[in-house]
């Protein structure tokens, strides 16, 4: 039986934590219960802190090398591009729909479990 090295375990932890962050974010976005939404966001924030800690340890040990920082001019180009574009979620809702409250749970055709995020 092959034993996992500390490096393997740390990198696996980072990957599974990234996955947890994505799934907690999705669950928070789909939750119609404000208390549950806040709890999910707090859990996600803790996962992000954990990921940062594991990443720092992994970098210090030489197991992980993040991408180099972006050049300031590249950052400005991206910011300029997005400032000119209409971002997702920043669209004008048709007038007849503006008074209705959007509930993503009502509009999710893939949802199988009605209590999934309640």
DSSP file (Angstrom, degrees, kcal/mol; ACC not computed):
  #  RESIDUE AA STRUCTURE BP1 BP2  ACC     N-H-->O    O-->H-N    N-H-->O    O-->H-N    TCO  KAPPA ALPHA  PHI   PSI    X-CA   Y-CA   Z-CA
    1    1 A X              0   0    0      0, 0.0     2,-0.3     0, 0.0     0, 0.0   0.000 360.0 360.0 360.0 128.2    0.0    0.0    0.0
    2    2 A X        -     0   0    0      1,-0.0     2,-0.4     0, 0.0     0, 0.0  -0.578 360.0-139.8 -78.3 132.8    1.4    3.4   -1.0
    3    3 A X        -     0   0    0     -2,-0.3     2,-0.3     1,-0.0    -1,-0.0  -0.732  17.2-123.1 -90.8 140.1    1.7    5.9    1.7
    4    4 A X        -     0   0    0     -2,-0.4     2,-0.1     1,-0.1    -1,-0.0  -0.611  23.8-129.5 -81.0 141.1    0.8    9.5    0.9
    5    5 A X     >  -     0   0    0     -2,-0.3     4,-2.4     1,-0.1     5,-0.2  -0.392  25.5-107.0 -81.6 166.0    3.5   12.1    1.5
    6    6 A X  H  > S+     0   0    0      1,-0.2     4,-2.6     2,-0.2     5,-0.2   0.889 123.1  54.1 -58.4 -38.7    2.9   15.3    3.5
    7    7 A X  H  > S+     0   0    0      2,-0.2     4,-2.8     1,-0.2     5,-0.3   0.941 107.6  48.8 -60.9 -48.8    3.0   17.1    0.1
    8    8 A X  H  > S+     0   0    0      1,-0.2     4,-2.3     2,-0.2    -2,-0.2   0.912 113.3  47.2 -58.4 -43.7    0.4   14.9   -1.4
    9    9 A X  H  X S+     0   0    0     -4,-2.4     4,-2.5     2,-0.2    -1,-0.2   0.903 112.4  49.2 -66.9 -40.4   -1.9   15.3    1.6
   10   10 A X  H  X S+     0   0    0     -4,-2.6     4,-2.3     2,-0.2    -2,-0.2   0.937 113.6  45.4 -64.8 -45.8   -1.5   19.1    1.6
   11   11 A X  H  X S+     0   0    0     -4,-2.8     4,-2.2     2,-0.2    -1,-0.2   0.878 113.3  50.4 -67.0 -36.4   -2.2   19.5   -2.1
   12   12 A X  H  X S+     0   0    0     -4,-2.3     4,-2.7    -5,-0.3     5,-0.2   0.899 109.5  51.7 -64.8 -40.6   -5.2   17.1   -1.8
   13   13 A X  H  X S+     0   0    0     -4,-2.5     4,-2.3     2,-0.2    -2,-0.2   0.913 109.3  50.3 -61.3 -42.8   -6.5   19.2    1.1
   14   14 A X  H  X S+     0   0    0     -4,-2.3     4,-2.3     1,-0.2    -2,-0.2   0.928 111.7  47.7 -61.7 -44.6   -6.1   22.4   -1.0
   15   15 A X  H  X S+     0   0    0     -4,-2.2     4,-2.0     1,-0.2    -2,-0.2   0.923 113.5  45.8 -65.2 -44.4   -8.0   20.8   -3.9
   16   16 A X  H  X S+     0   0    0     -4,-2.7     4,-2.2     1,-0.2    -1,-0.2   0.846 111.7  53.1 -68.9 -31.9  -10.9   19.5   -1.7
   17   17 A X  H  X S+     0   0    0     -4,-2.3     4,-2.4    -5,-0.2    -1,-0.2   0.904 107.0  51.8 -68.3 -40.2  -11.1   22.8    0.1
   18   18 A X  H  X S+     0   0    0     -4,-2.3     4,-2.1     1,-0.2    -2,-0.2   0.920 110.1  49.8 -59.0 -43.3  -11.4   24.7   -3.2
   19   19 A X  H  X S+     0   0    0     -4,-2.0     4,-2.5     1,-0.2    -2,-0.2   0.914 109.4  51.1 -62.2 -43.1  -14.2   22.3   -4.1
   20   20 A X  H  X S+     0   0    0     -4,-2.2     4,-2.9     1,-0.2     5,-0.3   0.899 107.3  53.8 -61.5 -40.6  -15.9   23.0   -0.8
   21   21 A X  H  X S+     0   0    0     -4,-2.4     4,-2.1     2,-0.2    -1,-0.2   0.926 110.4  46.6 -59.9 -45.1  -15.7   26.7   -1.4
   22   22 A X  H  X S+     0   0    0     -4,-2.1     4,-2.3     2,-0.2    -2,-0.2   0.933 114.7  46.0 -63.0 -46.5  -17.4   26.4   -4.7
   23   23 A X  H  X S+     0   0    0     -4,-2.5     4,-2.5     1,-0.2    -2,-0.2   0.884 112.4  49.8 -67.9 -38.3  -20.2   24.1   -3.4
   24   24 A X  H  X S+     0   0    0     -4,-2.9     4,-2.5     2,-0.2    -1,-0.2   0.882 110.4  51.6 -66.5 -36.7  -20.8   26.3   -0.3
   25   25 A X  H  X S+     0   0    0     -4,-2.1     4,-2.3    -5,-0.3    -2,-0.2   0.930 110.8  47.8 -63.9 -45.2  -21.0   29.4   -2.6
   26   26 A X  H  X S+     0   0    0     -4,-2.3     4,-1.8     1,-0.2    -2,-0.2   0.931 112.4  49.0 -60.4 -46.0  -23.6   27.6   -4.8
   27   27 A X  H  X S+     0   0    0     -4,-2.5     4,-1.1     1,-0.2    -1,-0.2   0.907 111.0  50.0 -62.5 -41.8  -25.6   26.5   -1.8
   28   28 A X  H  < S+     0   0    0     -4,-2.5     3,-0.4     1,-0.2    -1,-0.2   0.904 109.8  51.2 -63.7 -40.6  -25.6   30.0   -0.4
   29   29 A X  H  < S+     0   0    0     -4,-2.3    -1,-0.2     1,-0.2    -2,-0.2   0.843 114.5  43.5 -64.9 -32.7  -26.7   31.5   -3.7
   30   30 A X  H  < S+     0   0    0     -4,-1.8     2,-0.3    -5,-0.2    -1,-0.2   0.574  89.0 107.7 -90.9  -9.8  -29.6   29.1   -3.9
   31   31 A X     <  -     0   0    0     -4,-1.1    87,-0.1    -3,-0.4    73,-0.1  -0.505  45.0-171.7 -74.6 132.6  -30.7   29.3   -0.3
   32   32 A X        +     0   0    0     85,-0.6     2,-0.7    -2,-0.3    -1,-0.1   0.484  67.1  87.7 -96.9  -5.5  -34.0   31.2    0.3
   33   33 A X     >  -     0   0    0     84,-0.6     4,-2.8     1,-0.2     5,-0.2  -0.854  67.6-154.5 -96.4 114.2  -33.5   31.1    4.1
   34   34 A X  H  > S+     0   0    0     -2,-0.7     4,-2.3     1,-0.2     5,-0.2   0.855  93.4  51.1 -58.6 -37.4  -31.5   34.1    5.2
   35   35 A X  H  > S+     0   0    0      2,-0.2     4,-2.1     1,-0.2    -1,-0.2   0.929 113.0  44.5 -66.6 -44.5  -30.1   32.4    8.3
   36   36 A X  H  > S+     0   0    0      2,-0.2     4,-2.7     1,-0.2     5,-0.2   0.912 111.3  54.6 -64.2 -42.3  -29.0   29.4    6.4
   37   37 A X  H  X S+     0   0    0     -4,-2.8     4,-2.2     1,-0.2    -2,-0.2   0.925 109.5  47.1 -57.1 -46.5  -27.5   31.6    3.7
   38   38 A X  H  X S+     0   0    0     -4,-2.3     4,-2.4     2,-0.2    -1,-0.2   0.895 111.5  51.0 -63.6 -40.4  -25.4   33.5    6.3
   39   39 A X  H  X S+     0   0    0     -4,-2.1     4,-2.4     2,-0.2    -2,-0.2   0.923 110.5  48.8 -62.5 -44.2  -24.3   30.2    7.9
   40   40 A X  H  X S+     0   0    0     -4,-2.7     4,-2.4     1,-0.2    -2,-0.2   0.888 111.1  50.3 -63.4 -39.4  -23.2   28.9    4.5
   41   41 A X  H  X S+     0   0    0     -4,-2.2     4,-2.5     2,-0.2    -1,-0.2   0.899 110.3  49.9 -65.8 -40.6  -21.3   32.1    3.7
   42   42 A X  H  X S+     0   0    0     -4,-2.4     4,-2.1     2,-0.2    -2,-0.2   0.905 111.0  49.6 -63.7 -40.9  -19.5   31.9    7.1
   43   43 A X  H  X S+     0   0    0     -4,-2.4     4,-2.1     2,-0.2    -2,-0.2   0.916 111.1  49.6 -63.3 -42.5  -18.6   28.3    6.4
   44   44 A X  H  X S+     0   0    0     -4,-2.4     4,-2.3     1,-0.2    -2,-0.2   0.913 108.9  52.3 -62.2 -42.7  -17.3   29.3    3.0
   45   45 A X  H  X S+     0   0    0     -4,-2.5     4,-2.0     1,-0.2    -1,-0.2   0.893 108.7  50.4 -61.6 -39.4  -15.2   32.1    4.6
   46   46 A X  H  X S+     0   0    0     -4,-2.1     4,-2.4     1,-0.2    -1,-0.2   0.889 108.8  52.2 -65.2 -38.1  -13.7   29.7    7.0
   47   47 A X  H  X S+     0   0    0     -4,-2.1     4,-2.8     2,-0.2    -2,-0.2   0.900 107.5  52.3 -63.0 -40.0  -12.8   27.4    4.1
   48   48 A X  H  X S+     0   0    0     -4,-2.3     4,-2.2     2,-0.2    -2,-0.2   0.901 109.7  48.9 -63.7 -39.8  -11.1   30.3    2.4
   49   49 A X  H  X S+     0   0    0     -4,-2.0     4,-2.3     2,-0.2    -2,-0.2   0.915 111.6  49.3 -63.8 -42.6   -9.1   31.0    5.5
   50   50 A X  H  X S+     0   0    0     -4,-2.4     4,-2.8     2,-0.2     5,-0.3   0.915 109.5  51.8 -62.2 -43.4   -8.1   27.3    5.7
   51   51 A X  H  X S+     0   0    0     -4,-2.8     4,-2.6     1,-0.2    -1,-0.2   0.909 109.5  50.2 -60.6 -42.2   -7.1   27.3    2.1
   52   52 A X  H  X S+     0   0    0     -4,-2.2     4,-2.4     2,-0.2    -1,-0.2   0.915 111.8  47.9 -61.7 -43.4   -4.9   30.4    2.7
   53   53 A X  H  X S+     0   0    0     -4,-2.3     4,-2.3     2,-0.2    -2,-0.2   0.929 113.8  45.3 -64.8 -45.9   -3.2   28.7    5.6
   54   54 A X  H  X S+     0   0    0     -4,-2.8     4,-2.7     1,-0.2    -1,-0.2   0.901 113.1  52.1 -65.0 -39.4   -2.6   25.4    3.8
   55   55 A X  H  X S+     0   0    0     -4,-2.6     4,-2.5    -5,-0.3    -2,-0.2   0.903 109.1  49.3 -62.5 -42.1   -1.3   27.4    0.8
   56   56 A X  H  X S+     0   0    0     -4,-2.4     4,-2.5     2,-0.2    -2,-0.2   0.927 112.8  46.8 -63.2 -45.7    1.1   29.3    3.0
   57   57 A X  H  X S+     0   0    0     -4,-2.3     4,-1.7     1,-0.2    -2,-0.2   0.932 113.4  49.2 -60.8 -45.3    2.4   26.2    4.6
   58   58 A X  H  <>S+     0   0    0     -4,-2.7     5,-2.7     1,-0.2     6,-1.1   0.876 111.6  48.4 -64.3 -38.5    2.7   24.5    1.2
   59   59 A X  H ><5S+     0   0    0     -4,-2.5     3,-1.1     4,-0.2    -1,-0.2   0.922 109.9  52.3 -66.6 -43.2    4.6   27.5   -0.3
   60   60 A X  H 3<5S+     0   0    0     -4,-2.5    -2,-0.2     1,-0.3    -1,-0.2   0.828 111.7  46.6 -62.1 -31.5    7.0   27.6    2.7
   61   61 A X  T 3<5S-     0   0    0     -4,-1.7    -1,-0.3    -5,-0.2    -2,-0.2   0.534 116.2-115.5 -86.9  -7.0    7.8   24.0    2.2
   62   62 A X  T < 5S+     0   0    0     -3,-1.1    -3,-0.2    -4,-0.5    -2,-0.1   0.675  85.0 115.7  81.8  16.9    8.3   24.4   -1.6
   63   63 A X  S   <S+     0   0    0     -5,-2.7     2,-0.4    -6,-0.2    -4,-0.2   0.662  73.3  37.4 -89.9 -18.6    5.3   22.1   -2.4
   64   64 A X        -     0   0    0     -6,-1.1     2,-0.5    -9,-0.1    -2,-0.2  -0.998  57.5-171.2-141.1 134.4    3.2   24.8   -4.1
   65   65 A X        -     0   0    0     -2,-0.4     3,-0.1    -3,-0.1    -6,-0.0  -0.943  17.3-150.3-128.1 109.5    4.0   27.7   -6.3
   66   66 A X        -     0   0    0     -2,-0.5     3,-0.1     1,-0.1    -2,-0.0  -0.235  36.9 -80.8 -71.0 166.7    1.2   30.1   -7.0
   67   67 A X        -     0   0    0      1,-0.1    -1,-0.1     3,-0.0     3,-0.1  -0.329  55.9 -98.8 -61.5 148.4    1.0   32.1  -10.3
   68   68 A X        -     0   0    0      1,-0.1    -1,-0.1    -3,-0.1    -3,-0.0  -0.338  51.0 -85.5 -66.5 154.8    3.2   35.2  -10.3
   69   69 A X        -     0   0    0      1,-0.1    -1,-0.1    -3,-0.1     2,-0.1  -0.280  50.4-105.4 -60.4 146.0    1.4   38.5   -9.6
   70   70 A X        -     0   0    0      1,-0.1     2,-0.1    -3,-0.1    -1,-0.1  -0.407  35.9-102.8 -71.8 148.3   -0.2   40.1  -12.6
   71   71 A X     >  -     0   0    0      1,-0.1     4,-2.1    -2,-0.1     3,-0.5  -0.464  28.7-121.0 -68.1 142.1    1.5   43.2  -14.1
   72   72 A X  H  > S+     0   0    0      1,-0.3     4,-2.2     2,-0.2     5,-0.1   0.854 113.1  53.7 -56.4 -37.9   -0.3   46.4  -13.2
   73   73 A X  H  > S+     0   0    0      1,-0.2     4,-2.0     2,-0.2    -1,-0.3   0.875 107.1  51.5 -67.4 -35.4   -0.9   47.3  -16.8
   74   74 A X  H  > S+     0   0    0     -3,-0.5     4,-2.2     2,-0.2    -2,-0.2   0.907 108.8  50.9 -65.6 -40.8   -2.6   43.9  -17.3
   75   75 A X  H  X S+     0   0    0     -4,-2.1     4,-2.6     1,-0.2    -2,-0.2   0.917 110.0  50.0 -61.8 -42.9   -4.8   44.5  -14.3
   76   76 A X  H  X S+     0   0    0     -4,-2.2     4,-2.6     1,-0.2    -1,-0.2   0.883 108.6  52.5 -63.9 -38.3   -5.8   47.9  -15.7
   77   77 A X  H  X S+     0   0    0     -4,-2.0     4,-2.3     2,-0.2    -1,-0.2   0.922 111.9  45.4 -62.6 -44.3   -6.7   46.3  -19.1
   78   78 A X  H  X S+     0   0    0     -4,-2.2     4,-2.5     2,-0.2     5,-0.2   0.924 113.4  49.5 -65.8 -44.5   -9.0   43.8  -17.5
   79   79 A X  H  X S+     0   0    0     -4,-2.6     4,-2.1     1,-0.2    -2,-0.2   0.919 111.8  48.9 -60.1 -43.9  -10.6   46.4  -15.3
   80   80 A X  H  X S+     0   0    0     -4,-2.6     4,-1.4     2,-0.2    -1,-0.2   0.911 110.3  51.6 -62.3 -43.4  -11.2   48.6  -18.2
   81   81 A X  H  X S+     0   0    0     -4,-2.3     4,-1.1     1,-0.2     3,-0.4   0.942 112.9  44.0 -59.1 -48.9  -12.7   45.7  -20.2
   82   82 A X  H  < S+     0   0    0     -4,-2.5    -1,-0.2     1,-0.2    -2,-0.2   0.793 108.0  58.3 -71.8 -26.9  -15.1   44.8  -17.5
   83   83 A X  H  < S+     0   0    0     -4,-2.1    -1,-0.2    -5,-0.2    -2,-0.2   0.813 109.8  45.3 -68.8 -28.1  -16.1   48.4  -16.9
   84   84 A X  H  < S+     0   0    0     -4,-1.4    -2,-0.2    -3,-0.4    -1,-0.2   0.708 105.8  75.1 -84.7 -21.2  -17.2   48.7  -20.5
   85   85 A X  S  < S-     0   0    0     -4,-1.1     2,-0.7    -5,-0.1     0, 0.0  -0.552  87.1-112.6 -93.8 155.2  -19.0   45.4  -20.5
   86   86 A X        -     0   0    0     -2,-0.2     2,-0.1     3,-0.0     5,-0.1  -0.790  39.0-138.7 -83.4 118.6  -22.4   44.5  -19.0
   87   87 A X    >   -     0   0    0     -2,-0.7     3,-2.3     3,-0.1    -5,-0.0  -0.457  27.3 -90.5 -78.5 149.7  -21.6   42.1  -16.2
   88   88 A X  T 3  S+     0   0    0      1,-0.3    -1,-0.1    -2,-0.1     0, 0.0  -0.340 117.1  25.6 -55.8 136.7  -23.8   39.0  -15.5
   89   89 A X  T 3  S+     0   0    0     -3,-0.1    -1,-0.3     1,-0.0    -2,-0.1   0.353 100.0  93.4  89.0  -6.4  -26.5   40.0  -13.1
   90   90 A X    <   +     0   0    0     -3,-2.3     2,-0.2     2,-0.1    -3,-0.1  -0.239  56.9 123.0-110.7  43.6  -26.4   43.6  -14.1
   91   91 A X  S    S-     0   0    0     -5,-0.1     2,-0.7     1,-0.0    -3,-0.0  -0.619  70.3-102.5-100.0 161.7  -29.1   43.5  -16.7
   92   92 A X        -     0   0    0     -2,-0.2     2,-0.3     1,-0.0     3,-0.1  -0.756  35.4-138.4 -85.5 119.7  -32.3   45.6  -16.8
   93   93 A X        -     0   0    0     -2,-0.7     5,-0.1     1,-0.1    -1,-0.0  -0.572  31.5 -96.8 -76.0 137.7  -35.2   43.5  -15.7
   94   94 A X    >>  -     0   0    0     -2,-0.3     3,-2.0     1,-0.1     4,-0.8  -0.242  34.3-116.1 -54.8 144.1  -38.3   43.9  -17.8
   95   95 A X  G >4 S+     0   0    0      1,-0.3     3,-1.0     2,-0.2     4,-0.4   0.853 113.0  57.3 -52.9 -42.3  -40.7   46.4  -16.2
   96   96 A X  G 34 S+     0   0    0      1,-0.2    -1,-0.3     2,-0.1     3,-0.1   0.671 110.2  45.5 -67.6 -14.8  -43.5   43.8  -15.7
   97   97 A X  G X4 S+     0   0    0     -3,-2.0     3,-1.0     1,-0.1    -1,-0.2   0.542  87.3  88.2-101.6  -8.9  -41.1   41.6  -13.6
   98   98 A X  T << S+     0   0    0     -3,-1.0    -2,-0.1    -4,-0.8    -1,-0.1   0.757  87.4  50.9 -66.1 -24.8  -39.5   44.3  -11.4
   99   99 A X  T 3  S+     0   0    0     -4,-0.4    -1,-0.3    -3,-0.1     2,-0.2   0.659  93.0  89.8 -86.3 -16.0  -42.2   44.0   -8.7
  100  100 A X  S <  S-     0   0    0     -3,-1.0     2,-0.5    -4,-0.1    -3,-0.0  -0.581  78.1-126.3 -83.4 142.8  -41.9   40.2   -8.4
  101  101 A X        -     0   0    0     -2,-0.2     2,-0.4     2,-0.0    -2,-0.1  -0.776  24.9-130.1 -88.5 127.4  -39.4   38.8   -5.9
  102  102 A X        -     0   0    0     -2,-0.5     2,-0.5     3,-0.0     3,-0.1  -0.629  22.8-173.9 -80.4 128.8  -37.1   36.3   -7.6
  103  103 A X    >>  -     0   0    0     -2,-0.4     3,-1.3     1,-0.1     4,-0.8  -0.946  11.7-160.2-121.5 106.9  -36.7   33.0   -5.8
  104  104 A X  T 34 S+     0   0    0     -2,-0.5     3,-0.3     1,-0.3    -1,-0.1   0.753  89.0  64.3 -61.2 -23.0  -34.0   30.8   -7.5
  105  105 A X  T >4 S+     0   0    0      1,-0.2     3,-0.8     2,-0.2    -1,-0.3   0.846  99.6  51.7 -69.4 -32.2  -35.5   27.7   -6.0
  106  106 A X  T <4 S+     0   0    0     -3,-1.3    -1,-0.2     1,-0.2    -2,-0.2   0.760 112.6  46.9 -71.4 -23.6  -38.7   28.1   -7.9
  107  107 A X  T 3< S+     0   0    0     -4,-0.8     2,-0.9    -3,-0.3    -1,-0.2   0.129  82.1 105.7-108.3  19.0  -36.8   28.5  -11.2
  108  108 A X    X   -     0   0    0     -3,-0.8     3,-1.4     1,-0.2    -1,-0.1  -0.820  41.0-178.7-104.9  96.8  -34.4   25.5  -10.9
  109  109 A X  T 3  S+     0   0    0     -2,-0.9    -1,-0.2     1,-0.3    -4,-0.0   0.686  81.9  58.0 -68.5 -15.8  -35.5   22.8  -13.3
  110  110 A X  T 3  S+     0   0    0      2,-0.0     2,-0.3     0, 0.0    -1,-0.3   0.535  77.6 112.9 -90.1  -6.7  -32.6   20.5  -12.1
  111  111 A X    <   +     0   0    0     -3,-1.4     3,-0.1     1,-0.2    -3,-0.0  -0.507  33.2 169.0 -72.5 127.2  -33.7   20.6   -8.4
  112  112 A X        +     0   0    0     -2,-0.3     2,-0.7     1,-0.2    -1,-0.2   0.731  62.7  59.8-105.4 -32.2  -34.8   17.1   -7.3
  113  113 A X    >   -     0   0    0      1,-0.1     3,-1.9     2,-0.0     4,-0.3  -0.882  64.1-160.0-106.1 111.1  -35.0   17.6   -3.5
  114  114 A X  T 3  S+     0   0    0     -2,-0.7     3,-0.2     1,-0.3    -1,-0.1   0.710  94.9  47.3 -64.7 -18.7  -37.5   20.3   -2.4
  115  115 A X  T >  S+     0   0    0      1,-0.2     3,-0.8     2,-0.1    -1,-0.3   0.307  79.3 112.7-100.9   8.7  -35.8   20.6    1.0
  116  116 A X  T <  S+     0   0    0     -3,-1.9    -1,-0.2     1,-0.3    -2,-0.1   0.866  95.2   8.5 -52.0 -48.4  -32.2   20.7   -0.4
  117  117 A X  T 3         0   0    0     -4,-0.3   -85,-0.6    -3,-0.2   -84,-0.6   0.088 360.0 360.0-123.8  22.6  -31.4   24.3    0.5
  118  118 A X    <         0   0    0     -3,-0.8    -2,-0.1   -87,-0.1    -1,-0.1   0.475 360.0 360.0 -82.7 360.0  -34.4   25.3    2.7
